[in-house]
Amino acid sequence: MEVFDTFLEGIFVASLVLFSLILIIVVGSSSGSRRPYKSKTKWLTRKEYYREYLKSEAWQRKRYVVFKRDNWTCQECGAKATEVHHLKYAKYQIGKEPIDWLVSLCSPCHRKKHN
């Protein structure tokens, strides 16, 4: 009977440890903008990582595709488009937004969208 009691105590302790680890992971991952992102050399905040992404070749290619799709025309006023606006952001996967979430705008219309 003592062996069985020891076994149950072990299972109880293991389940408490597992529950604690799950709690740490869930609470830790909901920290929003403080979620770390790994760049080539260091850990960055979400905002810093996003700014680095906007300098990347991947973003430049995606931007070109959006301009070409919209015929280099501002989708608000019809002027020449010079910027790409995100209608939505990929919350946890920066750079994974679909092309449908992006739109070509001229600089004045882009500023209006953000004000």
N, C-alpha and C positions, 0 to 999 in steps of 0.2 A: 504494500500500500504506500510506503514511503517513496518508492521509485515512481509511482504514478503521480503522487503529489509534486515531486520534484519536476517531473515532466510537464505537468500543468503550469507550474510556476515559470518554467522556461518558455513555454508558449506564450504566457501572459506577458512576460518581459519583452519577448521578441515582437509581439503585436504592438506594445507601447512604443518601442523603438521605431518600428515601421510607420506607425501613425505619426510620430513626431517628425520623421523625415519627410513624409508626404505633406504635412502641414508647413514645414520650412520651405519646401519647393513651391507649393501653391502660393503662400504669402509672399515669398521672395520674388516670384515671377510677375506679380501684379504691381510692381513698383513704377510702372508707366515709363516716363522719360528717363528714369535712372537706369533702365535696363542697359547693361553694357554690350557694346558691339566691338568685335575684334577687327582692327584694321591690319595692315601688313606689319606694323611695328608696335602698336599699343592699343589699349582699350579706350573706346570713345563713348561719349553719350550718344543718344539717338540723334540729337540735333547735329552734333559734330560728324557723325557717320553719314547722315543725309547730305550735309554740305560736301563731304568728300565724294559721295556718289555723284553729285551734280557735276563734278569735274572729270568723271570717268568717261572712257570711250564708250562703254555700254549705254550711258545716258545720252551721249552725243548721237549714237546710232538710233536710239529710240526717238529722240527729238526730231531727227531727220525724217524718220518714217511718219511721224505725226504731221510735220510741215508738208511733206509730200502728199499725204492723204487729204489734207485740208487745202491743197493747192497754194500754199504759202499765203493764205488769206485769213485775216482775223475773223473768227467766227461770231464776233459781236457786232462789228461795224463795217467789215468788208475791206479795211485797209490792209497794207502789207503786214503780215504776221512776223514778229521778231522774237516772241517768247512762247513757251509752252506752259500751260496751266494745268495743275492736277485738279480734277473734279473730286476725286477721292484719293486717299493714301492707303497703301498696303501697310496696315498697322504694325505687323510683326516681321514683314519681309520687305525691307526697303529695297527698291529696285525691281520688285516683282509685280508692279502694277501693270494691268493689261492696257493696251493701247487705247481701248475704249474709255478709259478713265482720264485721258489726256486730251487737251484741246489747244489749238493754235490761237494766239491773241497778239494784238499789237501792245506796245508798252503801256499806253494810257488805259486801255481796257483791262490789262492785267492788274494795274495799280488799283483800279476801281473794284475789281473782284476782291482784293485783299483789304480794302478799307471799309 
